[in-house]
Amino acid sequence: MSTPSSPAPMDAATAATFAGAFHRIVDNMETVVQGKRQALTDALICLIAGGHLLVEDVPGVGKTTLAKALAASFGAPLGRIQFTPDLLPADVTGVSVWNRSTSQFEFRPGPVFAGLVLADEINRASPKTQSALLEAMAEQQVTIDSTTHRLPSPFMVIATQNPIEQEGTYPLPESQLDRFEMKISMGYPARDAELAILDTHAVSGVVDDLGAVANVDDINRLGGLAAAVDLEPALRAYLVDIAEATRRHPSVQLGMSPRATLSLQRVARVRAAADGRGFVLPDDVKSVVNAVVAHRLVLQPEAVLTGTDPAEVLVDVMNAVPAPRDRA
């Protein structure tokens, strides 16, 4: 039986080309989302890594604008779903409708079939409706009436939720949280950035007028190139050591899953390529570990009662796990 061959290692010229294309997209997004370059960078890293993004923050800080800017920057359709308590799974995935003229059922795809899906206020829908995204996020497909429909590539769910207002919401289950490659927050802008926002967004429609600087094929190509970023055996062991340390931590009830370890590997590779390198450094792992791992950790009830935060636990883990020597 033949085994799949590994992609050829990324050389310096290819890494430089990757970084140029990456930052061109981020620069384009930053023209309408000022002062949030790190959030824009994380969103693009998540897209290229083939993952899904959870953005948790208070209203009005640019969560929806980020999603719109990302979709516009590579000319992808944006399927927006406003999650409400009365939303049904068929409103997300689509439904089969009887066509009287042909005497057959016809499938009408839902908004999940867009290349980029904005799941707005995802925690306001019932668990049954939230679960409609599980297969799509994990397998890039939707099964309806025993028929499997493939989703486009790239496919990404950007979900938003408000951490303050909890009335009428349903907490995301661990199975769904584990399907989000990264979780980020926008935060309030700095003073200079907010002054720039007043100028840029003085009129409506700024995001709608944002032009594309890449296309869908470019995103798929960047994803393929990122898979060729070198990850030495010592760094692979480092990722596994981090995962095992989260599972052994006394404050953690449920640590990193193998899916989380794979996510950390993919995101670290894209992070390295975005910096113009064809190999991963320990610092690449450290720079993304909080966004990739913290939201997946389930703490012990005693730790929750004492106000322990998953990010604090992750700091303990990273301090306890020795990193391999940086590659020159």
C-alpha positions as CSV (number, residue, x, y, z in Angstrom):
1,M,0.0,0.0,0.0
2,S,1.4,3.4,-1.0
3,T,1.6,6.2,1.6
4,P,0.9,9.8,0.7
5,S,4.1,11.7,-0.1
6,S,5.0,14.8,1.9
7,P,5.2,18.1,0.1
8,A,8.6,19.4,-0.8
9,P,10.1,21.7,1.8
10,M,9.4,25.4,1.3
11,D,12.5,27.2,0.1
12,A,13.4,30.8,1.0
13,A,12.0,32.3,-2.2
14,T,8.6,30.6,-1.8
15,A,8.5,31.7,1.8
16,A,9.1,35.3,0.8
17,T,6.3,35.0,-1.8
18,F,4.0,33.6,0.7
19,A,4.7,36.4,3.2
20,G,4.2,39.0,0.5
21,A,0.8,37.7,-0.5
22,F,-0.2,37.2,3.2
23,H,0.6,40.7,4.2
24,R,-1.0,42.2,1.1
25,I,-4.3,40.7,2.2
26,V,-3.9,41.9,5.8
27,D,-3.0,45.4,4.6
28,N,-6.1,45.5,2.5
29,M,-8.3,44.4,5.4
30,E,-6.6,47.0,7.6
31,T,-7.9,49.8,5.4
32,V,-11.4,49.3,6.9
33,V,-10.5,47.6,10.3
34,Q,-8.0,50.0,11.8
35,G,-5.8,49.3,14.8
36,K,-6.5,45.6,14.9
37,R,-3.7,44.1,12.8
38,Q,-3.2,41.2,15.2
39,A,-6.8,40.1,15.0
40,L,-6.7,40.4,11.2
41,T,-3.6,38.4,11.0
42,D,-5.0,35.7,13.2
43,A,-8.2,35.5,11.1
44,L,-6.2,35.1,7.9
45,I,-3.9,32.5,9.5
46,C,-7.0,30.6,10.6
47,L,-8.4,30.7,7.0
48,I,-5.2,29.5,5.4
49,A,-4.8,26.8,8.0
50,G,-8.2,25.5,7.0
51,G,-9.8,26.2,10.3
52,H,-12.8,28.1,11.8
53,L,-12.7,31.2,14.0
54,L,-14.6,32.1,17.1
55,V,-14.6,35.9,17.9
56,E,-15.8,36.7,21.4
57,D,-16.2,40.3,22.3
58,V,-18.7,43.1,23.2
59,P,-20.9,44.6,20.5
60,G,-19.6,47.3,18.2
61,V,-15.9,46.5,18.2
62,G,-15.7,45.2,14.6
63,K,-16.4,41.5,14.7
64,T,-18.8,41.6,11.7
65,T,-16.6,44.1,9.8
66,L,-13.6,41.7,10.2
67,A,-15.6,38.9,8.6
68,K,-16.8,41.1,5.7
69,A,-13.3,42.5,5.1
70,L,-11.8,39.0,5.0
71,A,-14.4,37.7,2.5
72,A,-14.1,40.9,0.3
73,S,-10.3,40.7,0.2
74,F,-10.3,37.4,-1.7
75,G,-13.7,37.8,-3.5
76,A,-15.5,35.1,-1.6
77,P,-19.3,35.1,-1.0
78,L,-20.2,35.7,2.6
79,G,-23.1,33.6,4.0
80,R,-24.5,35.4,7.0
81,I,-26.6,33.5,9.6
82,Q,-28.3,35.5,12.4
83,F,-28.6,32.9,15.1
84,T,-31.8,33.3,17.1
85,P,-33.7,30.9,19.5
86,D,-36.2,30.1,16.7
87,L,-33.6,29.3,14.1
88,L,-33.9,25.8,12.7
89,P,-31.1,23.5,11.4
90,A,-32.6,23.6,7.9
91,D,-32.2,27.4,8.0
92,V,-28.5,26.7,8.2
93,T,-27.9,23.7,6.0
94,G,-30.7,23.9,3.5
95,V,-33.8,21.8,2.7
96,S,-35.2,19.5,0.1
97,V,-38.3,20.9,-1.6
98,W,-40.8,19.0,-3.7
99,N,-40.9,20.3,-7.3
100,R,-44.4,19.6,-8.6
101,S,-43.3,20.1,-12.2
102,T,-40.6,17.5,-12.1
103,S,-42.2,15.3,-9.4
104,Q,-38.8,15.2,-7.6
105,F,-37.3,16.6,-4.5
106,E,-34.8,19.4,-5.2
107,F,-32.2,20.5,-2.7
108,R,-32.0,24.2,-1.9
109,P,-28.7,24.9,-0.2
110,G,-28.6,27.1,2.9
111,P,-26.1,29.9,3.8
112,V,-23.6,27.3,5.0
113,F,-22.7,26.6,1.4
114,A,-21.0,30.0,1.0
115,G,-17.2,30.0,1.1
116,L,-17.1,32.1,4.2
117,V,-20.0,31.8,6.8
118,L,-20.6,34.4,9.5
119,A,-22.5,32.8,12.3
120,D,-23.6,35.9,14.2
121,E,-24.3,35.5,17.9
122,I,-24.0,31.7,17.6
123,N,-24.8,31.1,21.2
124,R,-28.3,32.5,20.9
125,A,-29.5,29.4,18.9
126,S,-30.6,26.2,20.5
127,P,-28.1,23.3,20.8
128,K,-30.0,21.4,18.1
129,T,-29.4,24.3,15.6
130,Q,-25.8,24.7,16.8
131,S,-25.2,21.1,16.0
132,A,-26.1,21.6,12.4
133,L,-22.6,23.1,12.0
134,L,-20.7,20.2,13.5
135,E,-20.5,18.0,10.4
136,A,-19.8,21.0,8.2
137,M,-17.0,22.3,10.4
138,A,-15.3,18.9,10.9
139,E,-15.7,17.3,7.5
140,Q,-16.5,20.1,5.1
141,Q,-19.8,18.5,4.1
142,V,-23.5,18.4,4.9
143,T,-25.7,15.3,5.0
144,I,-29.4,15.9,4.3
145,D,-31.9,13.2,3.7
146,S,-29.1,10.6,3.4
147,T,-27.4,12.6,0.7
148,T,-24.0,14.1,1.4
149,H,-23.2,17.5,-0.2
150,R,-19.6,18.8,-0.3
151,L,-18.9,22.4,0.8
152,P,-16.7,24.7,-1.2
153,S,-13.0,25.1,-0.6
154,P,-11.8,27.2,1.2
155,F,-14.7,26.9,3.7
156,M,-14.6,28.8,7.0
157,V,-17.0,29.6,9.8
158,I,-16.5,32.8,11.7
159,A,-18.7,32.8,14.7
160,T,-19.3,35.7,17.0
161,Q,-20.6,35.8,20.6
162,N,-21.0,38.4,23.3
163,P,-19.2,37.4,26.6
164,I,-21.2,39.8,28.7
165,E,-24.9,39.2,27.9
166,Q,-25.8,35.7,28.9
167,E,-29.6,35.9,29.1
168,G,-31.3,33.8,26.5
169,T,-28.0,32.1,25.3
170,Y,-26.9,28.5,25.2
171,P,-23.2,27.7,26.1
172,L,-21.3,26.2,23.2
173,P,-20.6,22.5,23.9
174,E,-17.1,21.2,24.1
175,S,-17.5,19.3,20.9
176,Q,-18.2,22.5,19.0
177,L,-15.5,24.5,20.8
178,D,-13.0,21.9,19.8
179,R,-13.9,22.5,16.1
180,F,-12.9,26.1,16.3
181,E,-9.2,26.3,15.2
182,M,-8.8,29.6,17.0
183,K,-10.6,32.0,19.4
184,I,-9.8,35.7,19.5
185,S,-11.1,39.0,20.9
186,M,-11.1,42.3,19.1
187,G,-10.8,44.7,22.1
188,Y,-11.4,48.4,22.1
189,P,-9.2,50.4,19.6
190,A,-6.4,52.6,20.7
191,R,-7.0,56.4,20.5
192,D,-5.3,56.9,17.1
193,A,-7.1,54.0,15.6
194,E,-10.5,55.2,16.8
195,L,-9.8,58.6,15.3
196,A,-9.0,56.9,12.0
197,I,-12.3,55.0,12.3
198,L,-14.2,58.2,12.6
199,D,-12.6,59.3,9.3
200,T,-12.9,56.1,7.4
201,H,-16.4,55.1,8.5
202,A,-18.0,58.6,8.4
203,V,-20.1,57.3,5.5
204,S,-21.7,53.8,5.2
205,G,-20.7,51.2,2.7
206,V,-16.9,51.4,3.3
207,V,-16.5,47.6,3.7
208,D,-18.8,46.9,0.7
209,D,-16.5,48.9,-1.5
210,L,-13.4,47.0,-0.4
211,G,-11.7,45.4,-3.4
212,A,-10.2,42.0,-3.7
213,V,-6.4,41.6,-3.7
214,A,-6.5,37.8,-4.0
215,N,-8.9,35.1,-5.1
216,V,-10.1,31.7,-3.9
217,D,-7.4,29.9,-5.8
218,D,-4.8,32.0,-4.1
219,I,-6.1,31.1,-0.7
220,N,-6.0,27.4,-1.6
221,R,-2.5,27.7,-3.0
222,L,-1.3,29.4,0.2
223,G,-2.8,26.6,2.2
224,G,-0.9,24.1,0.2
225,L,2.3,26.0,0.5
226,A,1.9,26.2,4.3
227,A,1.7,22.4,4.5
228,A,5.3,22.3,3.2
229,V,6.7,24.4,6.1
230,D,9.3,22.3,7.9
231,L,8.4,21.1,11.4
232,E,11.4,19.2,12.9
233,P,10.8,16.1,15.0
234,A,11.9,18.0,18.2
235,L,9.1,20.5,17.5
236,R,6.6,17.8,16.9
237,A,7.5,16.3,20.3
238,Y,7.1,19.8,21.8
239,L,3.5,20.0,20.5
240,V,2.8,16.6,22.1
241,D,4.5,17.6,25.3
242,I,2.2,20.6,25.5
243,A,-0.9,18.5,24.9
244,E,0.1,16.0,27.5
245,A,0.9,18.7,30.1
246,T,-2.6,20.2,29.7
247,R,-4.1,16.8,30.3
248,R,-2.1,16.3,33.5
249,H,-2.6,19.8,34.9
250,P,-4.4,19.6,38.3
251,S,-6.8,22.5,37.3
252,V,-7.8,20.9,34.0
253,Q,-10.7,18.4,33.7
254,L,-10.4,18.1,29.9
255,G,-7.1,18.9,28.2
256,M,-6.1,19.2,24.5
257,S,-7.5,16.7,22.1
258,P,-5.5,15.2,19.2
259,R,-7.5,17.6,17.0
260,A,-6.2,20.5,19.0
261,T,-2.6,19.3,18.6
262,L,-3.1,19.1,14.8
263,S,-4.6,22.6,14.9
264,L,-1.6,23.9,16.7
265,Q,0.7,22.3,14.1
266,R,-1.2,23.8,11.2
267,V,-1.5,27.3,12.7
268,A,2.2,27.3,13.7
269,R,3.2,26.5,10.1
270,V,1.1,29.3,8.7
271,R,2.5,31.7,11.3
272,A,6.1,30.8,10.2
273,A,5.3,31.2,6.5
274,A,3.6,34.6,7.2
275,D,7.0,35.7,8.7
276,G,8.8,34.6,5.5
277,R,10.3,31.4,6.9
278,G,10.1,27.8,5.6
279,F,10.5,26.3,9.0
280,V,8.7,26.5,12.4
281,L,10.4,28.0,15.5
282,P,9.3,27.4,19.1
283,D,8.3,31.1,19.2
284,D,5.8,30.4,16.4
285,V,4.1,27.9,18.6
286,K,4.2,30.2,21.7
287,S,2.7,33.1,19.7
288,V,-0.4,31.1,18.7
289,V,-0.9,28.6,21.5
290,N,-3.3,30.8,23.5
291,A,-5.6,31.4,20.5
292,V,-5.6,27.8,19.5
293,V,-5.7,26.0,22.9
294,A,-7.2,28.1,25.7
295,H,-10.9,27.9,24.6
296,R,-10.6,24.1,24.4
297,L,-9.6,23.5,28.0
298,V,-12.3,22.5,30.5
299,L,-11.4,23.3,34.0
300,Q,-12.1,21.4,37.2
301,P,-15.2,22.8,39.1
302,E,-12.9,23.8,42.0
303,A,-10.7,25.9,39.6
304,V,-13.8,27.6,38.1
305,L,-15.1,28.5,41.6
306,T,-11.8,30.1,42.4
307,G,-11.9,32.2,39.2
308,T,-9.0,30.4,37.4
309,D,-8.9,31.3,33.7
310,P,-7.8,28.8,31.0
311,A,-5.3,31.3,29.8
312,E,-3.6,31.3,33.2
313,V,-3.5,27.5,33.2
314,L,-1.9,27.7,29.7
315,V,0.8,30.0,31.0
316,D,1.7,27.4,33.7
317,V,1.8,24.7,31.0
318,M,4.1,26.7,28.7
319,N,6.4,27.6,31.5
320,A,6.6,23.9,32.6
321,V,7.2,22.4,29.1
322,P,10.8,23.1,27.9
323,A,11.0,24.3,24.3
324,P,13.6,22.8,21.9
325,R,16.5,25.0,20.9
326,D,15.6,27.5,18.2
327,R,16.7,26.7,14.7
328,A,19.3,29.0,13.4
